[in-house]
């Protein structure tokens, strides 16, 4: 998905064509495999195409005994799905009880990496490229609170195909690299508040690296640069670096918050961020959005509200659905100038009852629809 469970839903997307295309394979894989009698444990068409196009041998190792697994209801379903992969010519699935073969991990993943694996995990291997799948990642888990002191984890479904096909794609192709900006008070990639967000990105076949643009150049192998919840504005040198990056077809995501890490609103005007976004016809406003329609805001907090996605831009081929937003800035979609031509699109929009409150002087703008997420693609050198 393009929207992740972070502590703030608002984001601005600039030239996310690369992100959308690379995600295409994974997005087409169903989260829940159909295990009904009619489907008889069949893989999706997308996975079948991936398997049919393999030119190298894929080795999949389940780190447990198969016979014992077949008597476990959860593992038994995973084994049945792995059998579907094993039926393909270039895929071989093996089961290894590492308690009986302790040297296996060192010989397969290397001595330095062996300690990262446990019984029940999975290894997907193609030549020297290896991808680990944790045992629990094969399942959709739900934590049910039994009482104040105790919660139990319940398995509600499988996501074997999503994980295994995704791992096969990773070990058989070049993995695009995301660089996560760290120089302007952004959230760290290791921040636990963003662990689910980061995991979604990695599952979509990206590697993530930190990058301080104040002191480092943008690497040539970068696919996308992320700015996640910056607290301060860009410096002039970084603006120049980004201009150079975008001139050569660079891509970026901007996740802009109205609140700092202490839970207080910030009034950073982000003038240099907006200078970068201007070429794409976007402007981040120095405001916070408040919803006045009772059915849309949550728990009497009108800064926490439900908004609608739109089938446009990066979400053009998706159905509209509801998303939860809070402490959200608004975004203006600007008109085209003669220096460049851009295609902007609103991705998430409020109701007509939303209000914009200035973070600098608390001035309240009249109610109306507000855009809280947008995408843009810029084409340089156009006359219109």
C-alpha positions in Angstrom: 0.0 0.0 0.0 1.0 3.6 -0.4 -0.3 4.6 3.0 1.3 3.1 6.1 0.4 2.9 9.7 2.6 5.7 11.0 1.7 8.1 13.8 0.7 10.6 11.1 -1.1 9.7 8.0 -0.4 12.8 5.9 2.3 12.6 3.3 3.2 14.3 0.1 4.5 12.2 -2.7 6.8 13.7 -5.4 7.5 11.6 -8.6 6.6 8.2 -7.1 6.5 6.4 -10.4 9.5 4.2 -9.5 7.9 3.2 -6.2 4.6 2.3 -7.8 6.2 0.2 -10.6 8.4 -1.8 -8.3 5.6 -2.4 -5.9 3.4 -3.7 -8.7 4.4 -7.4 -8.4 3.9 -7.4 -4.6 0.7 -5.5 -4.6 -0.9 -8.1 -7.0 -0.1 -10.9 -4.6 -3.1 -11.6 -2.3 -2.5 -11.1 1.4 -4.8 -14.1 2.2 -4.3 -17.2 0.1 -7.6 -18.8 -0.8 -7.6 -22.2 0.9 -11.1 -23.3 0.0 -11.8 -26.6 -1.6 -12.6 -24.9 -4.9 -9.1 -23.3 -5.1 -7.3 -26.3 -3.8 -4.3 -24.3 -2.6 -3.5 -22.5 -5.9 -1.0 -19.7 -6.3 -2.0 -16.4 -7.8 -1.4 -15.6 -11.5 1.3 -13.1 -10.4 3.2 -15.8 -8.5 2.9 -18.2 -11.3 4.4 -15.7 -13.8 7.3 -15.1 -11.4 7.9 -18.8 -11.1 7.6 -19.4 -14.9 10.1 -16.6 -15.6 12.8 -17.9 -13.3 16.2 -18.5 -15.0 18.1 -19.6 -11.9 17.4 -22.3 -9.3 15.7 -21.2 -6.1 16.2 -23.1 -2.9 13.7 -22.7 -0.1 14.6 -24.2 3.3 12.0 -24.6 6.1 13.9 -25.0 9.3 11.8 -27.8 10.8 10.9 -31.4 10.3 8.1 -31.8 7.7 6.5 -34.8 9.3 6.2 -33.0 12.6 4.9 -29.9 10.9 2.1 -31.7 9.2 0.6 -32.5 12.6 0.6 -28.8 13.5 -2.5 -27.1 12.0 -0.8 -23.8 11.3 2.4 -25.2 9.9 0.5 -27.8 7.9 -1.1 -25.1 5.8 2.3 -23.5 5.2 3.6 -26.8 4.0 0.8 -27.2 1.5 1.5 -23.8 0.0 5.3 -24.5 -0.1 4.4 -27.7 -2.1 2.9 -25.4 -4.8 6.3 -23.7 -5.2 8.1 -27.1 -5.1 6.1 -28.2 -8.1 7.9 -25.6 -10.3 11.0 -26.7 -12.2 13.4 -24.1 -10.9 12.2 -24.2 -7.2 13.3 -26.8 -4.7 11.8 -26.9 -1.2 13.6 -28.7 1.6 12.9 -29.3 5.3 15.8 -29.2 7.7 15.6 -29.9 11.4 18.5 -27.7 12.6 18.5 -29.4 16.1 19.7 -32.5 14.3 21.9 -30.7 11.7 23.6 -27.9 13.7 26.2 -27.2 11.0 23.5 -26.6 8.3 23.1 -22.9 9.0 26.8 -22.1 9.0 27.2 -23.9 5.7 24.1 -22.2 4.1 24.0 -18.6 5.3 27.6 -18.2 6.7 29.0 -18.3 10.2 28.4 -14.6 10.8 24.7 -14.9 9.9 23.8 -18.3 11.4 22.8 -16.8 14.8 20.0 -14.7 13.1 18.0 -17.9 12.3 15.9 -20.0 14.6 13.9 -23.2 14.3 10.7 -22.5 12.3 12.2 -19.8 10.1 12.7 -20.0 6.3 15.5 -19.4 4.0 15.0 -18.4 0.3 18.3 -18.6 -1.6 19.5 -18.0 -5.2 23.2 -18.4 -5.6 24.8 -16.1 -3.1 21.7 -14.0 -2.5 19.7 -15.0 0.6 16.4 -13.8 2.1 15.2 -14.8 5.6 11.5 -15.1 6.4 10.6 -15.2 10.1 8.3 -18.0 11.2 5.6 -15.6 12.4 5.7 -13.6 9.2 4.0 -16.4 7.3 0.8 -15.7 9.3 -1.6 -12.8 9.9 -1.6 -12.5 13.7 -4.0 -10.7 16.0 -3.3 -10.0 19.6 -6.5 -10.4 21.7 -6.6 -8.9 25.1 -8.0 -11.6 27.5 -7.8 -9.4 30.6 -5.8 -6.5 32.0 -2.7 -8.7 32.6 -2.9 -11.2 29.7 -3.2 -11.1 25.9 -3.1 -14.0 23.5 -2.0 -14.1 19.9 -4.4 -15.6 17.4 -3.6 -16.7 13.8 -6.3 -15.2 11.6 -4.8 -16.1 8.2 -1.9 -16.9 6.0 0.4 -14.6 4.0 2.8 -17.3 2.8 2.5 -16.4 -0.9 3.2 -12.7 -0.3 6.3 -13.5 1.7 7.7 -16.3 -0.4 7.1 -14.7 -3.8 8.4 -11.4 -2.5 11.6 -13.1 -1.2 12.1 -14.8 -4.6 11.8 -11.5 -6.3 14.4 -10.0 -4.0 17.0 -12.8 -4.5 16.6 -12.8 -8.3 16.7 -9.1 -9.1 18.4 -5.9 -8.1 16.8 -4.4 -5.0 16.0 -0.7 -5.3 17.4 1.4 -2.5 15.6 4.0 -0.4 17.7 6.6 1.3 16.1 7.9 4.5 17.0 11.5 5.3 18.3 12.1 8.8 19.7 15.7 8.8 16.7 17.8 9.6 15.2 16.4 12.8 13.5 13.5 11.0 12.4 10.3 12.6 15.1 7.7 12.6 14.6 4.6 10.4 15.1 2.6 13.6 12.3 4.4 15.5 9.9 1.8 16.8 6.9 4.1 15.9 7.8 3.4 12.3 8.7 -0.3 12.5 5.5 -1.4 10.7 6.0 1.3 8.1 9.6 0.2 7.5 8.6 -3.5 7.4 6.0 -2.7 4.7 8.7 -1.0 2.6 11.1 -3.9 3.0 8.3 -6.4 2.1 7.8 -4.4 -1.1 11.4 -5.2 -2.0 13.3 -2.1 -1.0 16.5 -1.8 1.0 16.6 1.3 3.3 19.7 3.3 4.2 20.2 6.5 6.2 21.4 9.6 4.5 22.5 13.0 6.0 22.1 15.4 3.1 23.9 18.1 5.0 27.2 16.3 4.7 26.6 13.6 2.1 25.8 13.5 -1.6 22.8 11.6 -3.0 24.2 8.2 -4.0 23.9 7.2 -7.7 22.1 4.0 -6.8 19.3 5.8 -4.9 15.7 5.1 -6.1 13.8 7.2 -3.7 14.7 9.7 -0.9 12.4 9.7 2.2 11.8 12.7 4.4 9.9 11.4 7.4 8.6 14.0 9.8 11.3 16.6 9.6 11.3 19.2 12.4 13.5 21.8 10.7 13.7 23.2 7.2 16.2 22.2 4.5 19.5 24.2 4.2 20.4 25.9 0.9 23.0 23.3 0.0 20.5 20.5 0.3 18.0 22.4 -1.9 20.7 22.5 -4.6 21.4 18.8 -4.2 17.7 18.0 -4.6 17.4 20.3 -7.6 20.2 18.4 -9.2 18.6 15.1 -8.2 15.2 15.9 -9.6 16.8 17.3 -12.8 18.0 13.7 -13.4 14.7 12.1 -12.7 15.0 11.6 -9.0 12.1 10.6 -6.8 11.1 11.5 -3.2 8.5 11.1 -0.5 7.8 13.9 2.0 5.9 13.0 5.2 5.3 16.4 6.9 3.9 16.6 10.4 2.3 19.5 12.4 3.4 18.1 15.7 6.8 17.6 17.3 8.0 14.6 19.3 6.8 16.1 22.6 3.2 16.3 21.2 3.3 20.1 20.7 2.4 21.8 17.4 5.4 23.3 15.5 5.3 26.4 13.4 8.2 25.6 11.1 7.3 27.3 7.8 9.4 24.9 5.6 10.2 27.6 3.0 13.1 25.6 1.5 11.0 22.4 1.4 8.4 24.4 -0.5 11.0 25.8 -2.8 11.8 22.2 -3.8 8.1 21.3 -4.1 7.3 24.4 -6.2 8.6 22.8 -9.4 6.1 20.0 -8.8 3.1 22.3 -8.2 2.8 21.5 -4.5 2.9 23.6 -1.4 2.9 22.4 2.2 0.9 24.8 4.4 1.9 25.9 7.9 -1.4 24.8 9.4 -3.2 21.9 11.1 -6.5 20.6 9.9 -9.5 20.4 12.1 -12.7 18.4 11.2 -16.1 19.8 12.2 -18.3 16.9 10.9 -19.0 14.8 14.0 -19.3 11.5 12.1 -15.7 12.1 10.8 -13.7 13.0 13.9 -12.7 10.6 16.7 -13.2 10.7 20.5 -14.2 14.3 20.6 -10.8 15.2 19.1 -11.4 17.1 15.9 -7.7 16.9 15.0 -8.2 13.2 14.6 -10.5 12.5 11.7 -11.5 10.2 8.9 -10.7 11.3 5.3 -11.2 9.8 1.9 -8.7 8.5 -0.6 -9.3 9.5 -4.3 -8.8 7.4 -7.3 -6.3 9.7 -8.9 -2.5 10.2 -9.5 -0.6 7.4 -7.7 -3.9 5.9 -6.6 -5.5 6.1 -10.0 -6.4 2.4 -10.2 -7.5 1.9 -6.7 -10.9 2.1 -5.1 -11.6 4.9 -2.6 -11.4 4.0 1.1 -11.3 5.7 4.5 -8.1 6.6 6.3 -7.4 8.0 9.8 -5.6 11.3 9.9 -4.4 13.4 12.8 -2.2 16.4 13.4 -2.3 16.9 9.7 -1.1 19.7 7.5 -2.8 20.6 4.3 -1.3 20.8 0.8 -2.0 23.2 -2.0 -2.0 22.1 -5.6 -0.7 25.0 -7.7 -1.2 26.1 -11.3 1.3 25.3 -14.0 3.9 27.9 -14.9 6.1 28.2 -18.0 9.2 26.7 -16.5 7.8 23.3 -16.1 4.8 21.1 -16.6 3.6 18.9 -13.8 0.7 16.6 -13.2 -0.6 17.0 -9.7 -3.3 14.9 -8.0 -5.0 15.0 -4.7 -4.7 11.5 -3.0 -6.5 12.1 0.3 -9.2 14.8 0.9 -11.2 15.9 3.9 -14.9 16.7 4.0 -16.3 20.1 3.3 -16.4 20.7 7.0 -12.7 20.8 7.5 -11.0 24.0 8.8 -7.4 25.1 8.4 -5.8 26.7 11.5 -2.6 28.6 11.1 0.3 27.3 13.3 1.9 30.7 13.4 -1.0 33.0 14.4 -3.9 30.5 14.9 -6.0 32.2 12.2 -8.8 30.0 11.1 -9.7 29.8 7.4 -13.3 29.2 6.3 -14.5 25.6 6.1 -14.0 23.6 3.0 -12.4 20.5 1.6 -8.6 20.3 2.2 -6.0 18.1 0.5 -3.8 16.2 3.0 -2.0 14.0 0.6 -0.9 14.5 -3.0 1.3 13.2 -5.8 3.0 15.0 -8.6 5.1 14.2 -11.7 7.2 17.0 -13.2 8.2 17.2 -16.9 10.8 19.8 -17.5 11.1 22.0 -20.7 7.4 22.2 -21.6 6.0 25.4 -22.9 2.6 24.9 -21.2 
